[in-house]
C-alpha cells in the first residue's frame, strides 16, 4: 500500500522535486519492466510543463519584487510581536499591559501571520493594522512601546505588496501564462494514475519488483510528509522567509 503524500502542504518547489524523485525511482526500475510506460510518459510531460511555467514565474521581475516586499512585511510583524511578547514580562505595569494587549491583538488571527499564504497574510495584516488604527487602547499600546512607526512600516509594506500582487496577476493575464494550480492538479492526476497502475500490477502478479518500488516511493513520501509537518510545528526561522511562497490549497 502506498503512503499518501500531503500535497496540500507542499510548496510548489517541493511538489516539483517530489515528482522528480518519483520519476527517477520509476526510471531506475525501468517503466517497461514495470509495464507503466504510458503513465510514466504522461507524468513526465505534465511535470515538464509545470517546471517550465514555475521557472518563468520565478524569473519575473514582479515576482522578485513580491518576494522582497513579503520579506519586508514578515520582518515587521515578527519584530512587532517579539517586542510585544517581551514586554509582557516588563517590570513597568503600563508596558506590561501594553505588551499583553498587542500580543492578544496579533495572536487572535491564529497561526503565525508570516507563515500564511500570500493572500491570507495580506488580508490578515490589513485587518490587524485597522484594529491598531481604530482601537484606542491598541493605539496607546503601540505608543507606550514605541512601535507606532513600526506599525506604519507593516501597513506600508503590506499595501505595497498588495499593489504588486495585483500587478503580477495582470502580467500573467497579459502573457496568457498557464495557471500553476491547474498544472499541479494535472501532474497530481498523472501521479495518481501511475501509482494506481503500479498497485494493480503488484496486486495481480505479486512480483518482488513492485514491492521494491512501493517501498522506495513510500520512503520518499514519508520524508516529504515529515519535512512539511515539522515546518508547521517548529518555531519561526528567519531563513525560511527567504523561500516562502504560496501553498496550493486543495
Secondary structure, DSSP 4 states (H G I P E B T S, - for coil): -PPPP-GGG-BHHHHHHHHHHHHHHHHHH-HHHHT-HHHHHHHHHHHHHHHHHHHHHHT-HHHHHHHHHHHHHHHHHHHHHHHHHHHTT-SSHHHHHHHHHHHHHHHTT-S-GGGS-HHHHHHHHHHHHHHHHH-HHHHHHHHHTT-HHHHHHHHHHHHHHHHHHHHHHHHHHHHTPPPHHHHHHHHHHHHHHHHHHHHHHHHHH--HHHHHHHHHHHHHHHHHHHHHHHHHHSPP-GGGGGG--PBPP-
